[in-house]
Amino acid sequence: MKRIAVMFLATGLLLTLPSPVLAQEVAKYNFASAQGTKQIEVEPGGEGKGVLYFYNIDGNRITHITLDISGAPGNWEAELEPPQHEIEVEIGGRTITVTENLHVEPSELLSEELEDVPEGMLCISIPGRGYALAKAAYIVIQVPQSEEIGTTADILVSAEAEWLGQSGAAAIKQARDFEFSVEVVSEANDSAETIKDDGSNPGLSIVRWLPVIIAGVVVILGAVLIPRLVARRKGG
């Protein structure tokens, strides 16, 4: 069973326009999306990953989606999975080439979580509605080993959806941005917490105050012994 917990959900605008291709059917263009956590943590020399989900339960046309990244520091590597690529599409009796990162075909809203999820799809929860089959896109961030702990960056993933008309050209487009906050953190092995002294261990407290105690004893002894020595010398 594949189940995805979605923390941030944004449902695309449903556009209903008359279709010049199918006179008996109203074209419905739907760009629906959901974003996983906006926070990405990555170790120096390591890799962090964020995720976006795209689904199409309110449309009746295939949604073609292209993605782009901006805002990453120059010495970081940022890439998208899947990357942009070309596919062949047959429409209006002709075959055309479309550049995209992924596409989402229309699917039905599900009343319960699907156990047998088709390959390449995920089943996500749609708050207040049910479940939907979705495709995932990932932003993968790699930082150099020399990057300083605590460094942060806000990285933007821009998504553009388009739907093809009879001629194969885009009939309509819609864009949306997703922001990820990336932070460079220490390695997991360095995250262990150790309490040196919380005041509840008398032995540790004595050790901590031992130099002060010794200094105090020396001062007291000096104050008592030095006058006596001086007095003896005068008396002799």
C-alpha positions as CSV (number, residue, x, y, z in Angstrom):
1,M,0.0,0.0,0.0
2,K,1.4,3.4,-1.0
3,R,0.2,6.3,1.0
4,I,1.5,9.8,0.9
5,A,1.0,12.4,3.7
6,V,0.6,15.8,2.1
7,M,1.4,18.7,4.3
8,F,0.5,21.6,2.0
9,L,-2.2,21.3,-0.6
10,A,-3.0,23.7,-3.5
11,T,-5.8,22.8,-5.9
12,G,-5.5,24.2,-9.4
13,L,-8.0,26.5,-11.0
14,L,-10.6,24.5,-13.0
15,L,-11.1,26.2,-16.4
16,T,-14.1,25.3,-18.5
17,L,-13.9,26.4,-22.1
18,P,-15.8,25.2,-25.2
19,S,-13.7,22.8,-27.2
20,P,-13.3,23.2,-31.0
21,V,-12.4,19.6,-31.3
22,L,-15.3,17.9,-29.5
23,A,-18.5,19.7,-30.1
24,Q,-20.5,17.5,-27.7
25,E,-18.0,17.7,-24.8
26,V,-17.0,20.7,-22.8
27,A,-13.2,20.8,-22.3
28,K,-12.1,21.0,-18.6
29,Y,-8.5,22.0,-18.0
30,N,-7.3,21.2,-14.5
31,F,-4.0,21.9,-12.8
32,A,-4.1,20.5,-9.3
33,S,-1.0,20.1,-7.1
34,A,0.1,19.4,-3.6
35,Q,3.5,20.1,-1.9
36,G,5.3,18.0,0.6
37,T,7.2,19.7,3.4
38,K,8.7,23.1,2.4
39,Q,11.7,22.5,4.6
40,I,14.7,20.7,3.2
41,E,17.7,19.8,5.3
42,V,21.0,18.8,3.7
43,E,24.4,17.9,5.2
44,P,27.7,19.4,3.7
45,G,28.6,17.2,0.8
46,G,25.2,15.5,1.0
47,E,21.8,15.6,-0.8
48,G,18.4,16.9,0.2
49,K,15.1,16.3,-1.6
50,G,11.7,18.0,-1.8
51,V,8.6,16.7,-3.5
52,L,5.6,18.0,-5.5
53,Y,2.5,16.1,-6.5
54,F,0.3,16.7,-9.5
55,Y,-3.1,15.2,-10.1
56,N,-6.0,15.7,-12.5
57,I,-9.4,14.7,-11.0
58,D,-11.5,17.6,-12.2
59,G,-10.3,17.8,-15.8
60,N,-10.9,15.8,-19.0
61,R,-7.7,16.8,-20.8
62,I,-4.1,15.7,-20.3
63,T,-2.1,18.2,-18.3
64,H,1.5,18.7,-19.6
65,I,3.8,20.2,-16.9
66,T,7.2,21.8,-17.3
67,L,9.3,22.7,-14.2
68,D,12.1,25.2,-13.7
69,I,14.4,26.0,-10.7
70,S,15.6,29.4,-9.5
71,G,17.3,30.9,-6.4
72,A,19.9,28.2,-5.7
73,P,23.4,29.4,-4.7
74,G,25.9,29.2,-7.5
75,N,28.0,26.6,-5.8
76,W,25.0,24.3,-5.1
77,E,23.7,21.7,-7.6
78,A,19.9,21.7,-8.0
79,E,18.1,19.4,-10.4
80,L,14.6,18.1,-11.1
81,E,13.4,14.5,-11.3
82,P,12.1,13.7,-13.8
83,P,14.1,16.1,-16.0
84,Q,12.7,17.9,-19.0
85,H,12.4,15.5,-22.0
86,E,10.4,15.2,-25.2
87,I,7.5,13.0,-25.8
88,E,5.4,12.3,-28.9
89,V,1.7,13.1,-28.8
90,E,-1.0,12.2,-31.4
91,I,-3.7,14.8,-31.6
92,G,-6.0,15.9,-34.4
93,G,-4.8,13.1,-36.6
94,R,-1.1,14.2,-36.4
95,T,1.9,13.5,-34.3
96,I,3.7,16.3,-32.5
97,T,6.6,16.6,-30.1
98,V,6.0,18.1,-26.6
99,T,8.7,19.1,-24.1
100,E,7.7,18.4,-20.5
101,N,8.9,17.1,-17.1
102,L,5.7,15.0,-16.7
103,H,2.1,14.8,-17.7
104,V,-1.0,13.9,-15.8
105,E,-4.0,12.1,-17.4
106,P,-7.5,12.6,-16.0
107,S,-8.5,10.3,-13.2
108,E,-11.4,9.8,-10.8
109,L,-11.7,11.0,-7.3
110,L,-11.4,8.0,-4.9
111,S,-13.5,7.6,-1.8
112,E,-10.9,5.5,-0.1
113,E,-7.2,4.9,-0.4
114,L,-6.2,2.7,-3.3
115,E,-4.2,-0.4,-2.5
116,D,-3.1,-1.5,-5.9
117,V,-1.5,1.7,-7.2
118,P,-0.5,1.8,-10.9
119,E,3.2,1.9,-11.6
120,G,4.6,5.5,-11.6
121,M,1.7,6.8,-9.6
122,L,1.1,7.6,-6.0
123,C,-2.2,7.7,-4.0
124,I,-2.5,11.0,-2.0
125,S,-5.1,12.3,0.4
126,I,-7.2,15.3,-0.8
127,P,-8.5,17.0,2.5
128,G,-12.2,17.1,2.6
129,R,-12.7,15.2,-0.7
130,G,-11.0,11.8,-0.6
131,Y,-8.0,10.4,-2.5
132,A,-6.4,10.8,-5.9
133,L,-3.8,9.2,-8.1
134,A,-0.9,11.6,-8.6
135,K,2.5,11.8,-10.1
136,A,5.5,13.1,-8.1
137,A,8.3,15.5,-9.1
138,Y,11.3,15.9,-7.0
139,I,13.8,18.8,-6.5
140,V,17.2,17.4,-5.5
141,I,19.7,19.7,-3.8
142,Q,23.4,18.9,-3.4
143,V,25.8,21.2,-1.5
144,P,29.6,21.1,-1.4
145,Q,31.5,19.6,1.5
146,S,32.9,23.0,2.3
147,E,29.5,24.6,2.9
148,E,29.1,26.2,6.3
149,I,26.6,24.8,8.8
150,G,23.6,27.0,9.1
151,T,23.6,28.4,5.5
152,T,20.1,28.8,4.2
153,A,18.6,29.5,0.8
154,D,15.0,29.9,-0.6
155,I,14.7,28.0,-3.8
156,L,11.8,28.4,-6.2
157,V,10.3,25.7,-8.4
158,S,8.1,27.2,-11.1
159,A,5.6,25.0,-12.7
160,E,3.7,25.7,-16.0
161,A,0.8,23.5,-17.2
162,E,-0.4,23.5,-20.7
163,W,-3.2,21.8,-22.6
164,L,-3.0,21.1,-26.4
165,G,-5.5,22.3,-28.9
166,Q,-6.5,20.7,-32.2
167,S,-3.4,22.0,-34.0
168,G,-1.1,20.6,-31.4
169,A,-0.2,24.1,-30.1
170,A,-0.9,25.0,-26.5
171,A,-4.6,26.0,-26.2
172,I,-4.1,27.4,-22.7
173,K,-1.4,27.7,-20.0
174,Q,-1.4,28.2,-16.3
175,A,1.6,28.8,-14.0
176,R,2.3,28.3,-10.3
177,D,5.3,28.6,-8.0
178,F,6.5,26.5,-5.1
179,E,9.0,27.7,-2.5
180,F,11.4,25.5,-0.6
181,S,13.5,26.6,2.3
182,V,16.9,24.8,2.4
183,E,19.2,24.7,5.4
184,V,22.7,23.1,5.7
185,V,22.8,21.1,8.9
186,S,25.4,19.0,10.7
187,E,25.8,15.3,10.2
188,A,23.3,13.0,12.0
189,N,26.2,11.7,14.1
190,D,26.9,15.1,15.5
191,S,23.3,15.7,16.6
192,A,23.5,13.7,19.8
193,E,22.9,15.8,22.9
194,T,25.2,15.4,25.9
195,I,24.5,17.1,29.3
196,K,27.8,18.0,31.0
197,D,26.4,19.2,34.3
198,D,22.9,20.0,35.3
199,G,23.7,20.6,38.9
200,S,22.2,17.4,40.2
201,N,25.6,15.5,40.4
202,P,27.5,16.7,43.6
203,G,30.7,15.2,42.3
204,L,30.6,17.2,39.1
205,S,29.8,20.3,41.1
206,I,32.7,19.9,43.4
207,V,35.1,19.3,40.5
208,R,33.8,22.5,38.8
209,W,34.3,24.6,41.9
210,L,37.6,22.9,43.1
211,P,39.9,25.7,41.7
212,V,37.8,28.3,43.5
213,I,37.9,26.4,46.7
214,I,41.7,25.9,46.5
215,A,42.3,29.6,45.8
216,G,40.1,30.5,48.8
217,V,42.1,28.1,51.1
218,V,45.4,29.6,50.0
219,V,44.1,33.1,50.7
220,I,42.9,32.2,54.2
221,L,46.1,30.4,55.0
222,G,48.2,33.3,53.8
223,A,46.1,35.7,55.9
224,V,46.8,33.6,59.0
225,L,50.3,32.3,58.6
226,I,52.0,35.4,57.1
227,P,51.4,37.6,60.2
228,R,52.7,34.8,62.5
229,L,55.9,34.4,60.5
230,V,56.4,38.2,60.5
231,A,55.8,38.3,64.3
232,R,58.3,35.5,65.0
233,R,61.0,37.2,62.9
234,K,60.5,40.4,64.9
235,G,60.6,38.6,68.2
236,G,63.8,36.7,67.3
